[in-house]
């Protein structure tokens, strides 16, 4: 993609990358790692024509979500978040539409549920600040000297 000067990477992460989910420690950790990986790839490919979009998703109406909710510890937390109106399901079609739109509009992130947008935006802030602080640094210079 870099040689071509264009391309778009889409990573499917989770809101669990940003917010803890009782009973899903390993899942949260792996998604947090993926999200930081995607942020770093975005920084390393800046200016090459390769773009990165990360999807931070909550409940998507699929069979996978049915398996996630079979965890009793997480189910209790999920119920509470649903009771206070913070957690809602989104359809797979909506996710597909939103990610297609994000690629077309060069957006860096898709977040669902939208109700948790503020929490997710705050969690993304350190990465944004770091990106701003190292703006202008050629992150690929180490490869040129090798």
DSSP file (Angstrom, degrees, kcal/mol; ACC not computed):
  #  RESIDUE AA STRUCTURE BP1 BP2  ACC     N-H-->O    O-->H-N    N-H-->O    O-->H-N    TCO  KAPPA ALPHA  PHI   PSI    X-CA   Y-CA   Z-CA
    1    1 A X     >>       0   0    0      0, 0.0     5,-1.7     0, 0.0     4,-1.7   0.000 360.0 360.0 360.0 -42.1    0.0    0.0    0.0
    2    2 A X  T  45 +     0   0    0      2,-0.2     3,-0.1     1,-0.2     5,-0.1   0.925 360.0  49.9 -64.9 -42.3    2.8    2.4    0.8
    3    3 A X  T  45S+     0   0    0      1,-0.2    -1,-0.2     2,-0.1     0, 0.0   0.886 113.1  47.2 -61.4 -38.1    4.5    1.6   -2.4
    4    4 A X  T  45S-     0   0    0      2,-0.2    -1,-0.2     1,-0.0    -2,-0.2   0.748 108.4-129.4 -72.5 -24.8    1.2    2.2   -4.3
    5    5 A X  T  <5S+     0   0    0     -4,-1.7     2,-0.3     1,-0.2    -3,-0.2   0.680  76.9  66.3  81.8  18.0    0.7    5.4   -2.3
    6    6 A X      < +     0   0    0     -5,-1.7    44,-0.3    44,-0.0     2,-0.2  -0.979  48.0 114.6-165.2 155.4   -2.8    4.5   -1.3
    7    7 A X  E     -a   50   0A   0     42,-1.2    44,-2.5    -2,-0.3     2,-0.4  -0.801  39.1-127.9 156.3 165.5   -4.8    2.1    0.8
    8    8 A X  E     -a   51   0A   0     -2,-0.2     2,-0.4    42,-0.2    44,-0.2  -0.964  11.5-158.4-145.0 123.9   -7.0    1.9    3.8
    9    9 A X  E     -a   52   0A   0     42,-3.0    44,-2.8    -2,-0.4     2,-0.5  -0.857   7.1-165.1-100.6 134.5   -6.7   -0.4    6.8
   10   10 A X  E     -a   53   0A   0     -2,-0.4     2,-0.5    42,-0.2    44,-0.2  -0.980   3.2-165.5-122.2 120.3   -9.8   -1.0    8.9
   11   11 A X  E     -a   54   0A   0     42,-2.6    44,-3.2    -2,-0.5     2,-1.0  -0.893  13.6-143.4-106.8 131.7   -9.4   -2.6   12.3
   12   12 A X  E     +a   55   0A   0     -2,-0.5    44,-0.1    42,-0.2     2,-0.1  -0.812  38.5 153.1 -96.3 100.7  -12.3   -4.1   14.2
   13   13 A X        -     0   0    0     42,-2.5    44,-0.5    -2,-1.0     2,-0.3  -0.036  32.4-121.4-104.5-149.0  -11.8   -3.3   17.9
   14   14 A X    >   -     0   0    0     42,-0.2     3,-1.8    17,-0.2     4,-0.3  -0.984  24.1-111.5-155.7 157.0  -14.3   -2.8   20.6
   15   15 A X  G >> S+     0   0    0     42,-2.6     4,-2.5    -2,-0.3     3,-1.4   0.710 114.3  75.0 -65.8 -16.4  -15.4   -0.4   23.2
   16   16 A X  G 34 S+     0   0    0     41,-0.5    -1,-0.3     1,-0.3    16,-0.2   0.666  83.2  66.1 -66.7 -16.0  -13.9   -2.9   25.6
   17   17 A X  G <4 S+     0   0    0     -3,-1.8    -1,-0.3    14,-0.2    -2,-0.2   0.741 114.1  29.5 -71.1 -22.6  -10.5   -1.5   24.4
   18   18 A X  T <4 S+     0   0    0     -3,-1.4     2,-0.4    -4,-0.3    -2,-0.2   0.742 124.2  39.8-108.9 -34.9  -11.5    1.7   26.1
   19   19 A X  S  < S-     0   0    0     -4,-2.5    -1,-0.2     9,-0.0   101,-0.0  -0.958  85.3-111.0-124.1 138.5  -13.7    0.7   29.0
   20   20 A X        -     0   0    0     -2,-0.4     2,-0.4    -3,-0.1    -3,-0.1  -0.330  24.5-160.4 -66.4 148.4  -13.3   -2.3   31.3
   21   21 A X    >   -     0   0    0     -5,-0.2     3,-2.3     3,-0.1     7,-0.2  -0.920  21.8-124.8-131.6 105.5  -15.8   -5.1   31.1
   22   22 A X  T 3  S+     0   0    0     -2,-0.4    55,-0.2     1,-0.3    54,-0.1  -0.207  96.6  20.9 -52.6 132.6  -16.0   -7.4   34.1
   23   23 A X  T 3  S+     0   0    0     50,-0.2    -1,-0.3    51,-0.1    51,-0.1   0.360 111.5  77.4  90.8  -5.0  -15.4  -11.0   33.1
   24   24 A X    <>  +     0   0    0     -3,-2.3     4,-3.0     1,-0.1     5,-0.2  -0.146  47.3 136.9-128.5  38.7  -13.7  -10.1   29.9
   25   25 A X  H  > S+     0   0    0      1,-0.2     4,-2.5     2,-0.2     5,-0.2   0.906  76.3  45.1 -56.3 -48.2  -10.2   -9.1   31.0
   26   26 A X  H  > S+     0   0    0      2,-0.2     4,-2.4     1,-0.2    -1,-0.2   0.898 114.6  49.3 -65.2 -39.6   -8.3  -10.9   28.3
   27   27 A X  H  > S+     0   0    0      2,-0.2     4,-2.4     1,-0.2     5,-0.2   0.939 111.6  48.9 -63.9 -46.9  -10.7   -9.6   25.6
   28   28 A X  H  X S+     0   0    0     -4,-3.0     4,-2.5     1,-0.2    -2,-0.2   0.922 112.3  48.8 -58.5 -45.2  -10.4   -6.1   26.9
   29   29 A X  H  X S+     0   0    0     -4,-2.5     4,-2.3    -5,-0.2    -1,-0.2   0.911 111.6  48.1 -63.5 -42.9   -6.6   -6.3   26.9
   30   30 A X  H  X S+     0   0    0     -4,-2.4     4,-2.1     1,-0.2    -1,-0.2   0.899 113.8  46.6 -67.4 -38.6   -6.4   -7.7   23.4
   31   31 A X  H  X S+     0   0    0     -4,-2.4     4,-2.5     2,-0.2    -1,-0.2   0.865 110.4  52.9 -71.4 -35.1   -8.7   -5.1   22.0
   32   32 A X  H  X S+     0   0    0     -4,-2.5     4,-2.3    -5,-0.2     5,-0.2   0.920 110.0  49.4 -62.9 -42.4   -6.8   -2.3   23.8
   33   33 A X  H  X S+     0   0    0     -4,-2.3     4,-2.5     1,-0.2    -2,-0.2   0.913 110.7  49.7 -61.0 -43.3   -3.6   -3.6   22.2
   34   34 A X  H  X S+     0   0    0     -4,-2.1     4,-2.7     2,-0.2    -2,-0.2   0.917 109.9  50.6 -62.4 -43.5   -5.2   -3.7   18.8
   35   35 A X  H  X S+     0   0    0     -4,-2.5     4,-2.1     2,-0.2    -2,-0.2   0.915 112.3  45.7 -63.2 -42.8   -6.5   -0.1   19.2
   36   36 A X  H  X S+     0   0    0     -4,-2.3     4,-2.4     2,-0.2    -1,-0.2   0.891 111.7  53.7 -66.7 -38.1   -3.0    1.2   20.2
   37   37 A X  H  X S+     0   0    0     -4,-2.5     4,-2.8    -5,-0.2    -2,-0.2   0.942 109.2  48.2 -58.2 -48.2   -1.5   -0.8   17.3
   38   38 A X  H  X S+     0   0    0     -4,-2.7     4,-2.4     1,-0.2    -2,-0.2   0.893 110.5  51.3 -61.6 -41.1   -3.9    0.9   14.9
   39   39 A X  H  X S+     0   0    0     -4,-2.1     4,-2.0     2,-0.2    -1,-0.2   0.914 111.9  47.2 -61.5 -42.1   -3.1    4.3   16.3
   40   40 A X  H  X S+     0   0    0     -4,-2.4     4,-2.7     2,-0.2    -2,-0.2   0.910 110.6  50.6 -68.0 -42.6    0.6    3.6   15.9
   41   41 A X  H  X S+     0   0    0     -4,-2.8     4,-1.9     1,-0.2    -1,-0.2   0.905 108.4  54.3 -60.6 -40.4    0.2    2.4   12.3
   42   42 A X  H  X S+     0   0    0     -4,-2.4     4,-0.5     1,-0.2    -2,-0.2   0.923 111.3  44.7 -58.7 -44.3   -1.8    5.5   11.6
   43   43 A X  H >< S+     0   0    0     -4,-2.0     3,-0.8     1,-0.2    96,-0.3   0.909 113.5  50.1 -66.2 -41.5    1.1    7.6   12.8
   44   44 A X  H 3< S+     0   0    0     -4,-2.7    -1,-0.2     1,-0.2    -2,-0.2   0.760 115.2  42.6 -70.5 -24.7    3.7    5.6   11.0
   45   45 A X  H ><>S+     0   0    0     -4,-1.9     3,-2.3    -5,-0.2     5,-0.6   0.387  80.1 133.5-102.7   3.3    1.8    5.8    7.7
   46   46 A X  T <<5S+     0   0    0     -3,-0.8    93,-0.1    -4,-0.5     5,-0.1  -0.295  77.0  15.4 -56.5 132.3    0.9    9.4    7.8
   47   47 A X  T 3 5S+     0   0    0      3,-0.1    -1,-0.3     1,-0.0     4,-0.1   0.453 102.1  95.6  84.1   0.6    1.6   11.1    4.5
   48   48 A X  T < 5S-     0   0    0     -3,-2.3    -2,-0.1     2,-0.3     3,-0.1   0.572  99.8-108.9 -96.9 -10.1    2.0    7.9    2.6
   49   49 A X  T   5S+     0   0    0     -4,-0.4   -42,-1.2     1,-0.3     2,-0.5   0.340  84.6 119.5  94.2  -6.0   -1.6    7.7    1.3
   50   50 A X  E   < -a    7   0A   0     -5,-0.6    -1,-0.3   -44,-0.3    -2,-0.3  -0.835  45.7-167.1 -95.4 126.9   -2.4    4.8    3.6
   51   51 A X  E     -a    8   0A   0    -44,-2.5   -42,-3.0    -2,-0.5     2,-0.4  -0.751   8.5-147.5-114.0 161.3   -5.2    5.6    6.0
   52   52 A X  E     -a    9   0A   0     -2,-0.3     2,-0.4   -44,-0.2   -42,-0.2  -0.994  10.6-176.0-133.2 130.8   -6.4    3.8    9.1
   53   53 A X  E     -a   10   0A   0    -44,-2.8   -42,-2.6    -2,-0.4     2,-0.5  -0.994   9.3-160.9-123.3 133.1   -9.9    3.5   10.6
   54   54 A X  E     -ab  11 109A   0     54,-2.3    56,-2.2    -2,-0.4     2,-0.6  -0.953   8.3-147.3-114.0 131.7  -10.6    1.7   13.9
   55   55 A X  E     -ab  12 110A   0    -44,-3.2   -42,-2.5    -2,-0.5     2,-0.7  -0.875   8.3-167.9 -97.4 121.3  -14.0    0.5   14.8
   56   56 A X  E     - b   0 111A   0     54,-3.5    56,-2.5    -2,-0.6     2,-0.3  -0.905  23.8-179.6-107.2 102.1  -14.8    0.7   18.5
   57   57 A X  E     - b   0 112A   0     -2,-0.7   -42,-2.6   -44,-0.5   -41,-0.5  -0.789  22.8-174.0-112.8 145.4  -18.0   -1.3   18.8
   58   58 A X        -     0   0    0     54,-0.6     2,-0.4    -2,-0.3    55,-0.1   0.117  68.5  -6.8-100.2-138.1  -20.3   -2.3   21.6
   59   59 A X        -     0   0    0     29,-0.3    31,-1.8    -2,-0.1     2,-0.5  -0.439  64.5-176.3 -65.6 117.0  -23.2   -4.7   21.1
   60   60 A X  B     -c   90   0B   0     -2,-0.4     2,-2.3    29,-0.2     5,-0.4  -0.961  37.4-112.3-112.2 132.9  -23.7   -5.6   17.5
   61   61 A X  S    S+     0   0    0     29,-2.6    31,-0.5    -2,-0.5     2,-0.3  -0.388  76.0 113.0 -69.9  80.1  -26.7   -7.8   16.8
   62   62 A X  S  > S-     0   0    0     -2,-2.3     4,-1.2    29,-0.1     3,-0.2  -0.868  82.7 -99.5-139.9 172.1  -24.8  -10.9   15.7
   63   63 A X  H  > S+     0   0    0     -2,-0.3     4,-1.5     1,-0.2     5,-0.1   0.819 119.0  63.4 -64.4 -30.5  -24.2  -14.4   16.9
   64   64 A X  H  > S+     0   0    0      1,-0.2     4,-1.8     2,-0.2     3,-0.4   0.926 100.3  51.2 -61.3 -43.1  -20.8  -13.3   18.3
   65   65 A X  H  > S+     0   0    0     -5,-0.4     4,-2.2     1,-0.2    -1,-0.2   0.871 103.5  59.1 -63.1 -35.1  -22.6  -11.0   20.7
   66   66 A X  H  < S+     0   0    0     -4,-1.2    -1,-0.2     1,-0.2    -2,-0.2   0.887 106.5  48.1 -59.5 -37.7  -24.8  -13.8   21.8
   67   67 A X  H >< S+     0   0    0     -4,-1.5     3,-1.0    -3,-0.4    -1,-0.2   0.865 109.0  53.6 -70.1 -36.2  -21.6  -15.7   22.9
   68   68 A X  H >< S+     0   0    0     -4,-1.8     3,-1.3     1,-0.2    -2,-0.2   0.901 104.5  54.9 -64.4 -40.4  -20.2  -12.7   24.7
   69   69 A X  T 3< S+     0   0    0     -4,-2.2    -1,-0.2     1,-0.3    -2,-0.2   0.476  86.7  79.9 -77.6   0.7  -23.4  -12.3   26.8
   70   70 A X  T <  S+     0   0    0     -3,-1.0     2,-0.7    -4,-0.2    -1,-0.3   0.425  70.1  98.8 -83.7   3.8  -23.2  -15.9   28.0
   71   71 A X    <>  -     0   0    0     -3,-1.3     4,-2.8     1,-0.2     5,-0.2  -0.826  67.4-152.3 -91.3 113.0  -20.6  -14.6   30.6
   72   72 A X  H  > S+     0   0    0     -2,-0.7     4,-1.7     1,-0.2    -1,-0.2   0.857  92.1  50.7 -57.3 -40.2  -22.4  -14.1   33.9
   73   73 A X  H  > S+     0   0    0      1,-0.2     4,-1.3     2,-0.2    -1,-0.2   0.928 116.0  41.3 -64.6 -44.7  -20.0  -11.4   35.2
   74   74 A X  H  > S+     0   0    0      1,-0.2     4,-3.0     2,-0.2     5,-0.2   0.873 108.3  61.4 -70.6 -36.1  -20.3   -9.4   32.0
   75   75 A X  H  X S+     0   0    0     -4,-2.8     4,-2.5     1,-0.2    -1,-0.2   0.882 103.2  50.5 -58.8 -39.8  -24.1  -10.0   31.7
   76   76 A X  H  X S+     0   0    0     -4,-1.7     4,-2.0     2,-0.2    -1,-0.2   0.925 112.8  45.3 -65.1 -44.2  -24.6   -8.2   35.1
   77   77 A X  H  X S+     0   0    0     -4,-1.3     4,-2.3     2,-0.2    -2,-0.2   0.914 112.9  51.3 -64.5 -42.7  -22.6   -5.2   34.0
   78   78 A X  H  X S+     0   0    0     -4,-3.0     4,-2.4     1,-0.2    -2,-0.2   0.918 107.8  52.6 -60.9 -44.1  -24.3   -5.1   30.6
   79   79 A X  H  X S+     0   0    0     -4,-2.5     4,-2.4    -5,-0.2    -1,-0.2   0.922 109.3  49.3 -58.5 -44.3  -27.8   -5.2   32.2
   80   80 A X  H  X S+     0   0    0     -4,-2.0     4,-1.7     1,-0.2    -1,-0.2   0.934 110.8  49.0 -62.3 -45.4  -26.9   -2.3   34.4
   81   81 A X  H  <>S+     0   0    0     -4,-2.3     5,-2.4     1,-0.2     6,-1.1   0.861 111.9  49.8 -63.2 -35.1  -25.6   -0.2   31.5
   82   82 A X  H ><5S+     0   0    0     -4,-2.4     3,-1.3     4,-0.2    -1,-0.2   0.891 106.2  56.7 -68.5 -38.8  -28.8   -1.0   29.5
   83   83 A X  H 3<5S+     0   0    0     -4,-2.4    -2,-0.2     1,-0.3    -1,-0.2   0.875 109.4  44.4 -61.5 -37.5  -31.0    0.0   32.5
   84   84 A X  T 3<5S-     0   0    0     -4,-1.7    -1,-0.3    -5,-0.1    -2,-0.2   0.364 117.9-113.0 -91.1   7.2  -29.5    3.5   32.6
   85   85 A X  T < 5S+     0   0    0     -3,-1.3    -3,-0.2     2,-0.2    -2,-0.1   0.659  85.4 114.8  78.0  17.4  -29.7    3.8   28.8
   86   86 A X      < +     0   0    0     -5,-2.4     2,-0.5    -6,-0.2    -4,-0.2   0.673  67.2  56.0 -92.2 -17.7  -25.9    3.8   28.1
   87   87 A X        +     0   0    0     -6,-1.1     2,-0.3    -9,-0.1    -2,-0.2  -0.962  61.2 161.9-123.5 124.1  -25.7    0.5   26.1
   88   88 A X        -     0   0    0     -2,-0.5   -29,-0.3    -3,-0.1     2,-0.2  -0.955  36.4-109.7-135.7 155.0  -27.8   -0.2   23.1
   89   89 A X        -     0   0    0     -2,-0.3     2,-0.4   -31,-0.1   -29,-0.2  -0.522  26.3-160.0 -80.5 151.4  -27.5   -2.7   20.2
   90   90 A X  B     -c   60   0B   0    -31,-1.8   -29,-2.6    -2,-0.2     2,-0.1  -0.972  22.2-112.6-128.1 147.1  -26.6   -1.7   16.7
   91   91 A X     >  -     0   0    0     -2,-0.4     4,-2.0   -31,-0.2     5,-0.1  -0.440  18.4-123.6 -79.0 152.9  -27.3   -3.7   13.6
   92   92 A X  H  > S+     0   0    0    -31,-0.5     4,-2.5     1,-0.2     5,-0.2   0.853 114.5  57.2 -60.7 -34.5  -24.5   -5.3   11.6
   93   93 A X  H  > S+     0   0    0      2,-0.2     4,-2.5     1,-0.2    -1,-0.2   0.898 104.7  50.4 -64.2 -40.7  -25.9   -3.4    8.6
   94   94 A X  H  > S+     0   0    0      2,-0.2     4,-2.8     1,-0.2    -2,-0.2   0.911 110.6  49.6 -63.7 -42.8  -25.5    0.0   10.4
   95   95 A X  H  X S+     0   0    0     -4,-2.0     4,-2.7     2,-0.2     5,-0.2   0.933 111.7  48.7 -61.2 -45.8  -21.9   -0.9   11.3
   96   96 A X  H  X S+     0   0    0     -4,-2.5     4,-2.1     1,-0.2    -2,-0.2   0.912 113.1  47.3 -61.3 -43.1  -21.2   -1.8    7.7
   97   97 A X  H  X S+     0   0    0     -4,-2.5     4,-2.4     1,-0.2    -1,-0.2   0.925 113.3  48.3 -63.2 -44.9  -22.7    1.4    6.4
   98   98 A X  H  X S+     0   0    0     -4,-2.8     4,-2.3     1,-0.2    -2,-0.2   0.882 112.0  47.7 -66.8 -38.5  -20.8    3.5    9.0
   99   99 A X  H  X S+     0   0    0     -4,-2.7     4,-2.2     2,-0.2    -1,-0.2   0.890 111.5  50.9 -71.7 -36.1  -17.5    1.9    8.2
  100  100 A X  H  X S+     0   0    0     -4,-2.1     4,-2.3    -5,-0.2    -2,-0.2   0.932 112.5  47.0 -61.8 -44.7  -18.0    2.3    4.5
  101  101 A X  H  X S+     0   0    0     -4,-2.4     4,-2.6     1,-0.2    -2,-0.2   0.888 109.8  53.9 -62.3 -40.4  -18.8    6.0    5.1
  102  102 A X  H  <>S+     0   0    0     -4,-2.3     5,-3.0     2,-0.2     4,-0.4   0.899 109.4  47.5 -63.4 -40.9  -15.8    6.4    7.4
  103  103 A X  H ><5S+     0   0    0     -4,-2.2     3,-1.0     3,-0.2    -2,-0.2   0.938 113.8  47.3 -65.0 -46.2  -13.5    5.0    4.7
  104  104 A X  H 3<5S+     0   0    0     -4,-2.3    -2,-0.2     1,-0.2    -1,-0.2   0.893 117.8  41.8 -61.8 -40.4  -15.0    7.3    2.0
  105  105 A X  T 3<5S-     0   0    0     -4,-2.6    -1,-0.2    -5,-0.2    -2,-0.2   0.348 111.2-119.3 -92.1   6.1  -14.8   10.3    4.3
  106  106 A X  T < 5 +     0   0    0     -3,-1.0     2,-0.3    -4,-0.4    -3,-0.2   0.873  52.1 168.0  60.7  40.0  -11.3    9.5    5.7
  107  107 A X      < -     0   0    0     -5,-3.0    -1,-0.2    -6,-0.2     3,-0.1  -0.610  34.4-147.2 -85.9 147.2  -12.5    9.1    9.3
  108  108 A X  S    S+     0   0    0     -2,-0.3   -54,-2.3     1,-0.2     2,-0.3   0.633  74.3  27.8 -86.9 -15.6  -10.2    7.6   11.8
  109  109 A X  E     -b   54   0A   0    -56,-0.2     2,-0.4    -7,-0.1   -54,-0.2  -0.999  49.1-160.0-152.9 147.1  -12.8    6.0   14.0
  110  110 A X  E     -b   55   0A   0    -56,-2.2   -54,-3.5    -2,-0.3     2,-0.5  -0.999  23.9-167.3-121.6 127.8  -16.3    4.5   14.1
  111  111 A X  E     -b   56   0A   0     -2,-0.4     2,-0.3   -56,-0.2   -54,-0.2  -0.966   3.6-150.7-123.9 129.4  -17.9    4.3   17.6
  112  112 A X  E    S+b   57   0A   0    -56,-2.5   -54,-0.6    -2,-0.5   -97,-0.2  -0.985  76.4  39.4-142.5 138.0  -20.9    2.4   18.7
  113  113 A X  S >  S-     0   0    0     -2,-0.3     3,-1.6   -56,-0.2    -1,-0.2   0.485  73.3-154.9 -76.4 147.8  -23.0    2.9   20.8
  114  114 A X  G >  S+     0   0    0      1,-0.3     3,-2.1     2,-0.2     4,-0.3   0.767  87.6  73.1 -61.4 -26.4  -23.0    6.6   20.1
  115  115 A X  G 3  S+     0   0    0      1,-0.3     3,-0.3     2,-0.1    -1,-0.3   0.757  96.6  49.4 -62.6 -23.8  -24.3    7.2   23.7
  116  116 A X  G <> S+     0   0    0     -3,-1.6     4,-2.5     1,-0.2    -1,-0.3   0.187  77.1 113.0 -98.4  16.2  -20.8    6.3   25.0
  117  117 A X  H <> S+     0   0    0     -3,-2.1     4,-2.9     1,-0.2     5,-0.2   0.902  74.5  51.7 -55.2 -46.4  -19.1    8.7   22.5
  118  118 A X  H  > S+     0   0    0     -3,-0.3     4,-2.4    -4,-0.3    -1,-0.2   0.913 110.8  47.1 -60.0 -45.3  -17.9   11.1   25.2
  119  119 A X  H  > S+     0   0    0      1,-0.2     4,-2.1     2,-0.2    -1,-0.2   0.918 114.9  46.7 -61.8 -44.4  -16.3    8.3   27.3
  120  120 A X  H  X S+     0   0    0     -4,-2.5     4,-1.5     2,-0.2    -2,-0.2   0.876 110.7  52.3 -67.7 -36.8  -14.6    6.9   24.2
  121  121 A X  H  X S+     0   0    0     -4,-2.9     4,-0.8    -5,-0.2    -2,-0.2   0.910 109.5  49.3 -65.7 -41.5  -13.4   10.3   23.1
  122  122 A X  H >< S+     0   0    0     -4,-2.4     3,-0.9     1,-0.2     4,-0.4   0.911 109.9  51.2 -62.8 -41.4  -11.9   11.0   26.5
  123  123 A X  H 3< S+     0   0    0     -4,-2.1     3,-0.4     1,-0.2     4,-0.3   0.810 109.0  51.9 -65.9 -28.8  -10.1    7.6   26.4
  124  124 A X  H 3X S+     0   0    0     -4,-1.5     4,-1.8     1,-0.2     3,-0.4   0.628  86.5  90.0 -80.5 -13.6   -8.7    8.4   22.9
  125  125 A X  H <X S+     0   0    0     -3,-0.9     4,-2.7    -4,-0.8     5,-0.2   0.866  79.3  54.9 -57.3 -45.0   -7.3   11.8   24.1
  126  126 A X  H  > S+     0   0    0     -4,-0.4     4,-2.5    -3,-0.4    -1,-0.2   0.905 109.8  48.5 -57.6 -39.5   -3.8   10.6   25.1
  127  127 A X  H  > S+     0   0    0     -3,-0.4     4,-2.5    -4,-0.3    -1,-0.2   0.905 111.7  49.1 -65.4 -40.6   -3.2    9.1   21.7
  128  128 A X  H  X S+     0   0    0     -4,-1.8     4,-2.1     2,-0.2    -2,-0.2   0.905 111.3  49.5 -64.2 -41.6   -4.4   12.3   20.0
  129  129 A X  H  X S+     0   0    0     -4,-2.7     4,-2.6     2,-0.2    -2,-0.2   0.932 111.6  48.6 -63.7 -45.5   -2.1   14.4   22.2
  130  130 A X  H  X S+     0   0    0     -4,-2.5     4,-2.0    -5,-0.2    -2,-0.2   0.920 109.8  52.5 -59.7 -43.8    0.9   12.1   21.5
  131  131 A X  H  < S+     0   0    0     -4,-2.5    -1,-0.2     1,-0.2    -2,-0.2   0.902 111.3  46.8 -59.5 -41.4    0.1   12.3   17.7
  132  132 A X  H >< S+     0   0    0     -4,-2.1     3,-1.2     1,-0.2    -1,-0.2   0.913 110.1  53.1 -65.8 -43.3    0.1   16.1   17.9
  133  133 A X  H 3< S+     0   0    0     -4,-2.6    -2,-0.2     1,-0.3    -1,-0.2   0.832 115.1  39.6 -63.9 -33.5    3.3   16.2   19.9
  134  134 A X  T >< S+     0   0    0     -4,-2.0     3,-2.2    -5,-0.2    -1,-0.3   0.249  83.3 138.8-101.7  13.3    5.2   14.1   17.4
  135  135 A X  T <   +     0   0    0     -3,-1.2     3,-0.1     1,-0.3    -3,-0.1  -0.334  69.0  26.6 -56.9 133.8    3.7   15.7   14.4
  136  136 A X  T 3  S+     0   0    0      1,-0.4     2,-0.4    -2,-0.0    -1,-0.3   0.262  88.7 125.2  94.4 -11.7    6.3   16.2   11.7
  137  137 A X    <   -     0   0    0     -3,-2.2     2,-1.2     1,-0.1    -1,-0.4  -0.667  64.7-128.1 -80.7 132.9    8.5   13.4   12.9
  138  138 A X    >   -     0   0    0     -2,-0.4     3,-1.5     1,-0.2     4,-0.2  -0.701  24.3-173.4 -83.3 100.3    9.3   10.9   10.1
  139  139 A X  T 3  S+     0   0    0     -2,-1.2     3,-0.3   -96,-0.3    -1,-0.2   0.573  81.0  57.0 -72.4  -8.8    8.3    7.7   11.8
  140  140 A X  T >> S+     0   0    0      1,-0.2     3,-1.2     2,-0.1     4,-1.0   0.393  74.3  99.4-101.0   2.6    9.7    5.7    8.9
  141  141 A X  H <> S+     0   0    0     -3,-1.5     4,-1.4     1,-0.3     3,-0.2   0.811  74.9  62.4 -62.4 -30.2   13.3    7.2    9.0
  142  142 A X  H 3> S+     0   0    0     -3,-0.3     4,-0.6     1,-0.2    -1,-0.3   0.816 102.2  51.5 -65.2 -28.3   14.6    4.1   10.9
  143  143 A X  H <4 S+     0   0    0     -3,-1.2     3,-0.2     1,-0.2    -1,-0.2   0.802 103.6  57.9 -77.8 -28.0   13.7    2.0    7.9
  144  144 A X  H  < S+     0   0    0     -4,-1.0    -2,-0.2    -3,-0.2    -1,-0.2   0.857 107.1  47.1 -69.4 -34.7   15.5    4.2    5.5
  145  145 A X  H  <        0   0    0     -4,-1.4    -1,-0.2     1,-0.2    -2,-0.2   0.640 360.0 360.0 -82.8 -13.3   18.8    3.8    7.3
  146  146 A X     <        0   0    0     -4,-0.6    -1,-0.2    -3,-0.2    -2,-0.1   0.478 360.0 360.0 -77.1 360.0   18.5    0.0    7.5
